[in-house]
């Protein structure tokens, strides 16, 4: 079996990819910038326990899907 993407790239590139994804850069755009396949990027992020979106990757709005995981203020309790 081949090597995993995170084993083939530098630590700096890995950190750049993670940073871009966490700053709402789409996997398609990261694919263009890094020349790594979108599927490989998604699997790598999944192995690193970074949540990825599924479905429509052309979202106009971004949501914090874990907002109600912890009810820690009055707004969330309402």
PyMOL Python script that loads the backbone (N, CA, C, O; Angstrom):
from pymol import cmd

cmd.read_pdbstr("""\
ATOM      1  N   UNK A   1       0.850  -1.180   0.000  1.00  0.00           N
ATOM      2  CA  UNK A   1       0.000   0.000   0.000  1.00  0.00           C
ATOM      3  C   UNK A   1       0.892   1.238   0.000  1.00  0.00           C
ATOM      4  O   UNK A   1       1.964   1.220   0.605  1.00  0.00           O
ATOM      5  N   UNK A   2       0.475   2.304  -0.661  1.00  0.00           N
ATOM      6  CA  UNK A   2       1.251   3.535  -0.778  1.00  0.00           C
ATOM      7  C   UNK A   2       1.323   4.299   0.533  1.00  0.00           C
ATOM      8  O   UNK A   2       0.616   4.006   1.497  1.00  0.00           O
ATOM      9  N   UNK A   3       2.184   5.266   0.531  1.00  0.00           N
ATOM     10  CA  UNK A   3       2.342   6.110   1.713  1.00  0.00           C
ATOM     11  C   UNK A   3       1.163   7.068   1.835  1.00  0.00           C
ATOM     12  O   UNK A   3       0.525   7.427   0.846  1.00  0.00           O
ATOM     13  N   UNK A   4       0.894   7.469   3.063  1.00  0.00           N
ATOM     14  CA  UNK A   4      -0.157   8.428   3.326  1.00  0.00           C
ATOM     15  C   UNK A   4       0.332   9.824   2.957  1.00  0.00           C
ATOM     16  O   UNK A   4       1.529  10.103   3.018  1.00  0.00           O
ATOM     17  N   UNK A   5      -0.581  10.687   2.580  1.00  0.00           N
ATOM     18  CA  UNK A   5      -0.227  12.037   2.151  1.00  0.00           C
ATOM     19  C   UNK A   5       0.568  12.777   3.220  1.00  0.00           C
ATOM     20  O   UNK A   5       1.542  13.462   2.909  1.00  0.00           O
ATOM     21  N   UNK A   6       0.154  12.642   4.482  1.00  0.00           N
ATOM     22  CA  UNK A   6       0.853  13.355   5.557  1.00  0.00           C
ATOM     23  C   UNK A   6       2.293  12.871   5.743  1.00  0.00           C
ATOM     24  O   UNK A   6       3.106  13.572   6.347  1.00  0.00           O
ATOM     25  N   UNK A   7       2.615  11.683   5.231  1.00  0.00           N
ATOM     26  CA  UNK A   7       3.983  11.177   5.278  1.00  0.00           C
ATOM     27  C   UNK A   7       4.819  11.706   4.110  1.00  0.00           C
ATOM     28  O   UNK A   7       6.049  11.699   4.171  1.00  0.00           O
ATOM     29  N   UNK A   8       4.153  12.161   3.052  1.00  0.00           N
ATOM     30  CA  UNK A   8       4.854  12.601   1.845  1.00  0.00           C
ATOM     31  C   UNK A   8       5.139  14.104   1.809  1.00  0.00           C
ATOM     32  O   UNK A   8       6.001  14.554   1.055  1.00  0.00           O
ATOM     33  N   UNK A   9       4.425  14.869   2.612  1.00  0.00           N
ATOM     34  CA  UNK A   9       4.595  16.319   2.565  1.00  0.00           C
ATOM     35  C   UNK A   9       5.338  16.807   3.804  1.00  0.00           C
ATOM     36  O   UNK A   9       5.412  16.109   4.815  1.00  0.00           O
ATOM     37  N   UNK A  10       5.881  18.008   3.709  1.00  0.00           N
ATOM     38  CA  UNK A  10       6.629  18.575   4.833  1.00  0.00           C
ATOM     39  C   UNK A  10       5.666  18.995   5.947  1.00  0.00           C
ATOM     40  O   UNK A  10       4.471  19.186   5.720  1.00  0.00           O
ATOM     41  N   UNK A  11       6.210  19.130   7.132  1.00  0.00           N
ATOM     42  CA  UNK A  11       5.422  19.572   8.290  1.00  0.00           C
ATOM     43  C   UNK A  11       4.837  20.963   8.025  1.00  0.00           C
ATOM     44  O   UNK A  11       3.706  21.257   8.410  1.00  0.00           O
ATOM     45  N   UNK A  12       5.623  21.807   7.365  1.00  0.00           N
ATOM     46  CA  UNK A  12       5.171  23.167   7.062  1.00  0.00           C
ATOM     47  C   UNK A  12       3.980  23.149   6.101  1.00  0.00           C
ATOM     48  O   UNK A  12       3.008  23.877   6.300  1.00  0.00           O
ATOM     49  N   UNK A  13       4.059  22.312   5.056  1.00  0.00           N
ATOM     50  CA  UNK A  13       2.953  22.221   4.112  1.00  0.00           C
ATOM     51  C   UNK A  13       1.708  21.644   4.775  1.00  0.00           C
ATOM     52  O   UNK A  13       0.593  22.093   4.509  1.00  0.00           O
ATOM     53  N   UNK A  14       1.898  20.654   5.634  1.00  0.00           N
ATOM     54  CA  UNK A  14       0.783  20.068   6.370  1.00  0.00           C
ATOM     55  C   UNK A  14       0.097  21.137   7.218  1.00  0.00           C
ATOM     56  O   UNK A  14      -1.129  21.242   7.215  1.00  0.00           O
ATOM     57  N   UNK A  15       0.884  21.926   7.940  1.00  0.00           N
ATOM     58  CA  UNK A  15       0.313  22.987   8.774  1.00  0.00           C
ATOM     59  C   UNK A  15      -0.395  24.038   7.926  1.00  0.00           C
ATOM     60  O   UNK A  15      -1.434  24.559   8.331  1.00  0.00           O
ATOM     61  N   UNK A  16       0.153  24.354   6.757  1.00  0.00           N
ATOM     62  CA  UNK A  16      -0.483  25.315   5.853  1.00  0.00           C
ATOM     63  C   UNK A  16      -1.838  24.797   5.372  1.00  0.00           C
ATOM     64  O   UNK A  16      -2.810  25.550   5.314  1.00  0.00           O
ATOM     65  N   UNK A  17      -1.898  23.516   5.029  1.00  0.00           N
ATOM     66  CA  UNK A  17      -3.154  22.918   4.564  1.00  0.00           C
ATOM     67  C   UNK A  17      -4.198  22.959   5.667  1.00  0.00           C
ATOM     68  O   UNK A  17      -5.345  23.335   5.426  1.00  0.00           O
ATOM     69  N   UNK A  18      -3.810  22.574   6.871  1.00  0.00           N
ATOM     70  CA  UNK A  18      -4.740  22.587   8.002  1.00  0.00           C
ATOM     71  C   UNK A  18      -5.222  24.006   8.264  1.00  0.00           C
ATOM     72  O   UNK A  18      -6.415  24.229   8.472  1.00  0.00           O
ATOM     73  N   UNK A  19      -4.304  24.965   8.255  1.00  0.00           N
ATOM     74  CA  UNK A  19      -4.653  26.367   8.503  1.00  0.00           C
ATOM     75  C   UNK A  19      -5.621  26.886   7.441  1.00  0.00           C
ATOM     76  O   UNK A  19      -6.597  27.562   7.767  1.00  0.00           O
ATOM     77  N   UNK A  20      -5.354  26.575   6.178  1.00  0.00           N
ATOM     78  CA  UNK A  20      -6.251  27.012   5.109  1.00  0.00           C
ATOM     79  C   UNK A  20      -7.643  26.424   5.308  1.00  0.00           C
ATOM     80  O   UNK A  20      -8.640  27.137   5.190  1.00  0.00           O
ATOM     81  N   UNK A  21      -7.719  25.125   5.611  1.00  0.00           N
ATOM     82  CA  UNK A  21      -9.020  24.481   5.762  1.00  0.00           C
ATOM     83  C   UNK A  21      -9.782  25.070   6.940  1.00  0.00           C
ATOM     84  O   UNK A  21     -10.991  25.285   6.851  1.00  0.00           O
ATOM     85  N   UNK A  22      -9.089  25.332   8.040  1.00  0.00           N
ATOM     86  CA  UNK A  22      -9.749  25.903   9.212  1.00  0.00           C
ATOM     87  C   UNK A  22     -10.155  27.354   8.994  1.00  0.00           C
ATOM     88  O   UNK A  22     -10.977  27.886   9.740  1.00  0.00           O
ATOM     89  N   UNK A  23      -9.586  28.002   7.979  1.00  0.00           N
ATOM     90  CA  UNK A  23      -9.974  29.365   7.623  1.00  0.00           C
ATOM     91  C   UNK A  23     -10.979  29.378   6.467  1.00  0.00           C
ATOM     92  O   UNK A  23     -11.081  30.354   5.725  1.00  0.00           O
ATOM     93  N   UNK A  24     -11.708  28.287   6.335  1.00  0.00           N
ATOM     94  CA  UNK A  24     -12.811  28.145   5.378  1.00  0.00           C
ATOM     95  C   UNK A  24     -12.388  28.196   3.917  1.00  0.00           C
ATOM     96  O   UNK A  24     -13.173  28.611   3.064  1.00  0.00           O
ATOM     97  N   UNK A  25     -11.172  27.786   3.616  1.00  0.00           N
ATOM     98  CA  UNK A  25     -10.766  27.611   2.225  1.00  0.00           C
ATOM     99  C   UNK A  25     -11.252  26.224   1.813  1.00  0.00           C
ATOM    100  O   UNK A  25     -11.003  25.247   2.519  1.00  0.00           O
ATOM    101  N   UNK A  26     -11.936  26.131   0.688  1.00  0.00           N
ATOM    102  CA  UNK A  26     -12.514  24.853   0.270  1.00  0.00           C
ATOM    103  C   UNK A  26     -11.424  23.857  -0.109  1.00  0.00           C
ATOM    104  O   UNK A  26     -10.304  24.239  -0.449  1.00  0.00           O
ATOM    105  N   UNK A  27     -11.771  22.576  -0.043  1.00  0.00           N
ATOM    106  CA  UNK A  27     -10.832  21.539  -0.461  1.00  0.00           C
ATOM    107  C   UNK A  27     -10.484  21.690  -1.938  1.00  0.00           C
ATOM    108  O   UNK A  27      -9.360  21.395  -2.344  1.00  0.00           O
ATOM    109  N   UNK A  28     -11.426  22.140  -2.729  1.00  0.00           N
ATOM    110  CA  UNK A  28     -11.176  22.350  -4.158  1.00  0.00           C
ATOM    111  C   UNK A  28     -10.097  23.416  -4.358  1.00  0.00           C
ATOM    112  O   UNK A  28      -9.214  23.254  -5.201  1.00  0.00           O
ATOM    113  N   UNK A  29     -10.166  24.504  -3.586  1.00  0.00           N
ATOM    114  CA  UNK A  29      -9.171  25.566  -3.695  1.00  0.00           C
ATOM    115  C   UNK A  29      -7.814  25.101  -3.149  1.00  0.00           C
ATOM    116  O   UNK A  29      -6.772  25.429  -3.716  1.00  0.00           O
ATOM    117  N   UNK A  30      -7.829  24.342  -2.054  1.00  0.00           N
ATOM    118  CA  UNK A  30      -6.578  23.795  -1.510  1.00  0.00           C
ATOM    119  C   UNK A  30      -5.946  22.849  -2.515  1.00  0.00           C
ATOM    120  O   UNK A  30      -4.726  22.821  -2.672  1.00  0.00           O
ATOM    121  N   UNK A  31      -6.781  22.073  -3.195  1.00  0.00           N
ATOM    122  CA  UNK A  31      -6.298  21.158  -4.232  1.00  0.00           C
ATOM    123  C   UNK A  31      -5.569  21.938  -5.328  1.00  0.00           C
ATOM    124  O   UNK A  31      -4.503  21.526  -5.787  1.00  0.00           O
ATOM    125  N   UNK A  32      -6.147  23.062  -5.743  1.00  0.00           N
ATOM    126  CA  UNK A  32      -5.518  23.887  -6.785  1.00  0.00           C
ATOM    127  C   UNK A  32      -4.182  24.461  -6.315  1.00  0.00           C
ATOM    128  O   UNK A  32      -3.213  24.504  -7.074  1.00  0.00           O
ATOM    129  N   UNK A  33      -4.141  24.901  -5.056  1.00  0.00           N
ATOM    130  CA  UNK A  33      -2.933  25.546  -4.535  1.00  0.00           C
ATOM    131  C   UNK A  33      -1.806  24.563  -4.253  1.00  0.00           C
ATOM    132  O   UNK A  33      -0.633  24.898  -4.414  1.00  0.00           O
ATOM    133  N   UNK A  34      -2.159  23.341  -3.829  1.00  0.00           N
ATOM    134  CA  UNK A  34      -1.135  22.391  -3.394  1.00  0.00           C
ATOM    135  C   UNK A  34      -0.849  21.286  -4.398  1.00  0.00           C
ATOM    136  O   UNK A  34       0.150  20.579  -4.260  1.00  0.00           O
ATOM    137  N   UNK A  35      -1.704  21.118  -5.411  1.00  0.00           N
ATOM    138  CA  UNK A  35      -1.557  20.059  -6.404  1.00  0.00           C
ATOM    139  C   UNK A  35      -1.723  18.657  -5.804  1.00  0.00           C
ATOM    140  O   UNK A  35      -1.216  17.683  -6.362  1.00  0.00           O
ATOM    141  N   UNK A  36      -2.426  18.550  -4.676  1.00  0.00           N
ATOM    142  CA  UNK A  36      -2.768  17.254  -4.076  1.00  0.00           C
ATOM    143  C   UNK A  36      -4.254  17.023  -4.319  1.00  0.00           C
ATOM    144  O   UNK A  36      -5.044  17.967  -4.303  1.00  0.00           O
ATOM    145  N   UNK A  37      -4.634  15.774  -4.543  1.00  0.00           N
ATOM    146  CA  UNK A  37      -6.030  15.444  -4.825  1.00  0.00           C
ATOM    147  C   UNK A  37      -6.951  15.749  -3.659  1.00  0.00           C
ATOM    148  O   UNK A  37      -6.576  15.625  -2.493  1.00  0.00           O
ATOM    149  N   UNK A  38      -8.177  16.155  -4.007  1.00  0.00           N
ATOM    150  CA  UNK A  38      -9.174  16.508  -2.996  1.00  0.00           C
ATOM    151  C   UNK A  38      -9.507  15.324  -2.095  1.00  0.00           C
ATOM    152  O   UNK A  38      -9.665  15.492  -0.886  1.00  0.00           O
ATOM    153  N   UNK A  39      -9.611  14.148  -2.664  1.00  0.00           N
ATOM    154  CA  UNK A  39      -9.936  12.957  -1.872  1.00  0.00           C
ATOM    155  C   UNK A  39      -8.818  12.658  -0.880  1.00  0.00           C
ATOM    156  O   UNK A  39      -9.080  12.323   0.275  1.00  0.00           O
ATOM    157  N   UNK A  40      -7.572  12.779  -1.331  1.00  0.00           N
ATOM    158  CA  UNK A  40      -6.431  12.534  -0.441  1.00  0.00           C
ATOM    159  C   UNK A  40      -6.384  13.574   0.672  1.00  0.00           C
ATOM    160  O   UNK A  40      -6.079  13.250   1.820  1.00  0.00           O
ATOM    161  N   UNK A  41      -6.687  14.821   0.331  1.00  0.00           N
ATOM    162  CA  UNK A  41      -6.713  15.884   1.352  1.00  0.00           C
ATOM    163  C   UNK A  41      -7.802  15.605   2.387  1.00  0.00           C
ATOM    164  O   UNK A  41      -7.574  15.743   3.589  1.00  0.00           O
ATOM    165  N   UNK A  42      -8.992  15.209   1.913  1.00  0.00           N
ATOM    166  CA  UNK A  42     -10.105  14.936   2.824  1.00  0.00           C
ATOM    167  C   UNK A  42      -9.775  13.763   3.751  1.00  0.00           C
ATOM    168  O   UNK A  42     -10.054  13.818   4.949  1.00  0.00           O
ATOM    169  N   UNK A  43      -9.180  12.705   3.197  1.00  0.00           N
ATOM    170  CA  UNK A  43      -8.818  11.548   4.031  1.00  0.00           C
ATOM    171  C   UNK A  43      -7.747  11.916   5.045  1.00  0.00           C
ATOM    172  O   UNK A  43      -7.784  11.454   6.186  1.00  0.00           O
ATOM    173  N   UNK A  44      -6.792  12.745   4.636  1.00  0.00           N
ATOM    174  CA  UNK A  44      -5.735  13.169   5.554  1.00  0.00           C
ATOM    175  C   UNK A  44      -6.328  13.976   6.710  1.00  0.00           C
ATOM    176  O   UNK A  44      -5.982  13.746   7.869  1.00  0.00           O
ATOM    177  N   UNK A  45      -7.216  14.916   6.401  1.00  0.00           N
ATOM    178  CA  UNK A  45      -7.841  15.722   7.451  1.00  0.00           C
ATOM    179  C   UNK A  45      -8.659  14.848   8.392  1.00  0.00           C
ATOM    180  O   UNK A  45      -8.676  15.067   9.604  1.00  0.00           O
ATOM    181  N   UNK A  46      -9.337  13.857   7.823  1.00  0.00           N
ATOM    182  CA  UNK A  46     -10.126  12.927   8.638  1.00  0.00           C
ATOM    183  C   UNK A  46      -9.222  12.129   9.587  1.00  0.00           C
ATOM    184  O   UNK A  46      -9.556  11.945  10.757  1.00  0.00           O
ATOM    185  N   UNK A  47      -8.078  11.656   9.077  1.00  0.00           N
ATOM    186  CA  UNK A  47      -7.141  10.910   9.928  1.00  0.00           C
ATOM    187  C   UNK A  47      -6.564  11.782  11.033  1.00  0.00           C
ATOM    188  O   UNK A  47      -6.200  11.282  12.097  1.00  0.00           O
ATOM    189  N   UNK A  48      -6.481  13.093  10.781  1.00  0.00           N
ATOM    190  CA  UNK A  48      -5.964  14.028  11.779  1.00  0.00           C
ATOM    191  C   UNK A  48      -7.073  14.548  12.696  1.00  0.00           C
ATOM    192  O   UNK A  48      -6.866  15.486  13.466  1.00  0.00           O
ATOM    193  N   UNK A  49      -8.255  13.925  12.602  1.00  0.00           N
ATOM    194  CA  UNK A  49      -9.420  14.279  13.423  1.00  0.00           C
ATOM    195  C   UNK A  49      -9.865  15.718  13.235  1.00  0.00           C
ATOM    196  O   UNK A  49     -10.252  16.386  14.193  1.00  0.00           O
ATOM    197  N   UNK A  50      -9.808  16.194  11.994  1.00  0.00           N
ATOM    198  CA  UNK A  50     -10.309  17.517  11.655  1.00  0.00           C
ATOM    199  C   UNK A  50     -11.605  17.303  10.886  1.00  0.00           C
ATOM    200  O   UNK A  50     -11.611  16.673   9.829  1.00  0.00           O
ATOM    201  N   UNK A  51     -12.699  17.828  11.418  1.00  0.00           N
ATOM    202  CA  UNK A  51     -13.999  17.627  10.787  1.00  0.00           C
ATOM    203  C   UNK A  51     -14.031  18.264   9.414  1.00  0.00           C
ATOM    204  O   UNK A  51     -13.589  19.398   9.229  1.00  0.00           O
ATOM    205  N   UNK A  52     -14.559  17.523   8.452  1.00  0.00           N
ATOM    206  CA  UNK A  52     -14.727  18.051   7.106  1.00  0.00           C
ATOM    207  C   UNK A  52     -16.207  18.087   6.784  1.00  0.00           C
ATOM    208  O   UNK A  52     -16.989  17.307   7.328  1.00  0.00           O
ATOM    209  N   UNK A  53     -16.588  18.993   5.900  1.00  0.00           N
ATOM    210  CA  UNK A  53     -17.986  19.074   5.493  1.00  0.00           C
ATOM    211  C   UNK A  53     -18.244  18.028   4.429  1.00  0.00           C
ATOM    212  O   UNK A  53     -17.334  17.617   3.709  1.00  0.00           O
ATOM    213  N   UNK A  54     -19.476  17.607   4.339  1.00  0.00           N
ATOM    214  CA  UNK A  54     -19.862  16.673   3.287  1.00  0.00           C
ATOM    215  C   UNK A  54     -20.938  17.338   2.451  1.00  0.00           C
ATOM    216  O   UNK A  54     -21.623  18.246   2.921  1.00  0.00           O
ATOM    217  N   UNK A  55     -21.087  16.902   1.248  1.00  0.00           N
ATOM    218  CA  UNK A  55     -22.133  17.450   0.403  1.00  0.00           C
ATOM    219  C   UNK A  55     -21.659  18.650  -0.385  1.00  0.00           C
ATOM    220  O   UNK A  55     -20.598  18.616  -1.007  1.00  0.00           O
ATOM    221  N   UNK A  56     -22.444  19.705  -0.358  1.00  0.00           N
ATOM    222  CA  UNK A  56     -22.173  20.883  -1.180  1.00  0.00           C
ATOM    223  C   UNK A  56     -20.954  21.642  -0.668  1.00  0.00           C
ATOM    224  O   UNK A  56     -20.976  22.177   0.440  1.00  0.00           O
ATOM    225  N   UNK A  57     -19.896  21.693  -1.464  1.00  0.00           N
ATOM    226  CA  UNK A  57     -18.667  22.369  -1.070  1.00  0.00           C
ATOM    227  C   UNK A  57     -18.632  23.811  -1.551  1.00  0.00           C
ATOM    228  O   UNK A  57     -17.613  24.488  -1.415  1.00  0.00           O
ATOM    229  N   UNK A  58     -19.726  24.280  -2.105  1.00  0.00           N
ATOM    230  CA  UNK A  58     -19.804  25.658  -2.569  1.00  0.00           C
ATOM    231  C   UNK A  58     -20.720  26.451  -1.650  1.00  0.00           C
ATOM    232  O   UNK A  58     -21.592  27.184  -2.118  1.00  0.00           O
ATOM    233  N   UNK A  59     -20.530  26.311  -0.386  1.00  0.00           N
ATOM    234  CA  UNK A  59     -21.404  26.967   0.576  1.00  0.00           C
ATOM    235  C   UNK A  59     -21.181  28.473   0.575  1.00  0.00           C
ATOM    236  O   UNK A  59     -20.051  28.958   0.512  1.00  0.00           O
ATOM    237  N   UNK A  60     -22.282  29.189   0.647  1.00  0.00           N
ATOM    238  CA  UNK A  60     -22.197  30.636   0.760  1.00  0.00           C
ATOM    239  C   UNK A  60     -22.014  31.015   2.227  1.00  0.00           C
ATOM    240  O   UNK A  60     -21.306  31.972   2.541  1.00  0.00           O
ATOM    241  N   UNK A  61     -22.645  30.271   3.114  1.00  0.00           N
ATOM    242  CA  UNK A  61     -22.573  30.546   4.545  1.00  0.00           C
ATOM    243  C   UNK A  61     -21.934  29.363   5.241  1.00  0.00           C
ATOM    244  O   UNK A  61     -22.107  28.217   4.828  1.00  0.00           O
ATOM    245  N   UNK A  62     -21.202  29.645   6.287  1.00  0.00           N
ATOM    246  CA  UNK A  62     -20.569  28.599   7.069  1.00  0.00           C
ATOM    247  C   UNK A  62     -21.188  28.591   8.460  1.00  0.00           C
ATOM    248  O   UNK A  62     -21.474  29.644   9.030  1.00  0.00           O
ATOM    249  N   UNK A  63     -21.387  27.420   8.986  1.00  0.00           N
ATOM    250  CA  UNK A  63     -22.045  27.253  10.266  1.00  0.00           C
ATOM    251  C   UNK A  63     -21.143  26.504  11.221  1.00  0.00           C
ATOM    252  O   UNK A  63     -20.323  25.682  10.813  1.00  0.00           O
ATOM    253  N   UNK A  64     -21.306  26.796  12.483  1.00  0.00           N
ATOM    254  CA  UNK A  64     -20.635  26.036  13.526  1.00  0.00           C
ATOM    255  C   UNK A  64     -21.592  24.921  13.924  1.00  0.00           C
ATOM    256  O   UNK A  64     -22.477  25.121  14.756  1.00  0.00           O
ATOM    257  N   UNK A  65     -21.409  23.743  13.325  1.00  0.00           N
ATOM    258  CA  UNK A  65     -22.330  22.634  13.549  1.00  0.00           C
ATOM    259  C   UNK A  65     -22.247  22.091  14.973  1.00  0.00           C
ATOM    260  O   UNK A  65     -23.128  21.340  15.391  1.00  0.00           O
ATOM    261  N   UNK A  66     -21.228  22.449  15.713  1.00  0.00           N
ATOM    262  CA  UNK A  66     -21.072  21.995  17.092  1.00  0.00           C
ATOM    263  C   UNK A  66     -21.507  23.053  18.101  1.00  0.00           C
ATOM    264  O   UNK A  66     -21.222  22.929  19.292  1.00  0.00           O
ATOM    265  N   UNK A  67     -22.195  24.091  17.632  1.00  0.00           N
ATOM    266  CA  UNK A  67     -22.575  25.205  18.495  1.00  0.00           C
ATOM    267  C   UNK A  67     -23.329  24.744  19.735  1.00  0.00           C
ATOM    268  O   UNK A  67     -23.079  25.254  20.828  1.00  0.00           O
ATOM    269  N   UNK A  68     -24.241  23.795  19.590  1.00  0.00           N
ATOM    270  CA  UNK A  68     -25.060  23.355  20.714  1.00  0.00           C
ATOM    271  C   UNK A  68     -24.503  22.113  21.421  1.00  0.00           C
ATOM    272  O   UNK A  68     -25.189  21.534  22.263  1.00  0.00           O
ATOM    273  N   UNK A  69     -23.296  21.701  21.101  1.00  0.00           N
ATOM    274  CA  UNK A  69     -22.692  20.551  21.777  1.00  0.00           C
ATOM    275  C   UNK A  69     -22.539  20.822  23.272  1.00  0.00           C
ATOM    276  O   UNK A  69     -22.704  19.923  24.096  1.00  0.00           O
ATOM    277  N   UNK A  70     -22.226  22.063  23.610  1.00  0.00           N
ATOM    278  CA  UNK A  70     -22.053  22.447  25.009  1.00  0.00           C
ATOM    279  C   UNK A  70     -22.965  23.643  25.276  1.00  0.00           C
ATOM    280  O   UNK A  70     -22.754  24.724  24.725  1.00  0.00           O
ATOM    281  N   UNK A  71     -23.970  23.449  26.115  1.00  0.00           N
ATOM    282  CA  UNK A  71     -24.890  24.528  26.464  1.00  0.00           C
ATOM    283  C   UNK A  71     -24.259  25.295  27.623  1.00  0.00           C
ATOM    284  O   UNK A  71     -24.388  24.912  28.785  1.00  0.00           O
ATOM    285  N   UNK A  72     -23.569  26.394  27.279  1.00  0.00           N
ATOM    286  CA  UNK A  72     -22.806  27.099  28.306  1.00  0.00           C
ATOM    287  C   UNK A  72     -23.183  28.570  28.443  1.00  0.00           C
ATOM    288  O   UNK A  72     -22.489  29.325  29.124  1.00  0.00           O
ATOM    289  N   UNK A  73     -24.271  28.981  27.804  1.00  0.00           N
ATOM    290  CA  UNK A  73     -24.734  30.353  28.011  1.00  0.00           C
ATOM    291  C   UNK A  73     -26.249  30.412  27.803  1.00  0.00           C
ATOM    292  O   UNK A  73     -26.868  29.451  27.348  1.00  0.00           O
ATOM    293  N   UNK A  74     -26.823  31.558  28.146  1.00  0.00           N
ATOM    294  CA  UNK A  74     -28.269  31.721  28.098  1.00  0.00           C
ATOM    295  C   UNK A  74     -28.821  31.618  26.677  1.00  0.00           C
ATOM    296  O   UNK A  74     -29.902  31.068  26.468  1.00  0.00           O
ATOM    297  N   UNK A  75     -28.083  32.145  25.705  1.00  0.00           N
ATOM    298  CA  UNK A  75     -28.530  32.100  24.317  1.00  0.00           C
ATOM    299  C   UNK A  75     -28.673  30.658  23.829  1.00  0.00           C
ATOM    300  O   UNK A  75     -29.663  30.322  23.179  1.00  0.00           O
ATOM    301  N   UNK A  76     -27.711  29.820  24.129  1.00  0.00           N
ATOM    302  CA  UNK A  76     -27.780  28.419  23.710  1.00  0.00           C
ATOM    303  C   UNK A  76     -28.892  27.676  24.459  1.00  0.00           C
ATOM    304  O   UNK A  76     -29.537  26.792  23.894  1.00  0.00           O
ATOM    305  N   UNK A  77     -29.111  28.024  25.699  1.00  0.00           N
ATOM    306  CA  UNK A  77     -30.153  27.351  26.494  1.00  0.00           C
ATOM    307  C   UNK A  77     -31.548  27.734  26.002  1.00  0.00           C
ATOM    308  O   UNK A  77     -32.476  26.930  26.091  1.00  0.00           O
ATOM    309  N   UNK A  78     -31.702  28.944  25.488  1.00  0.00           N
ATOM    310  CA  UNK A  78     -32.996  29.396  24.995  1.00  0.00           C
ATOM    311  C   UNK A  78     -33.390  28.622  23.768  1.00  0.00           C
ATOM    312  O   UNK A  78     -34.458  28.861  23.204  1.00  0.00           O
TER     313      UNK A  78
END
""", "prot")
cmd.dss("prot")
cmd.show_as("cartoon", "prot")
cmd.util.cbc("prot")
cmd.orient("prot")
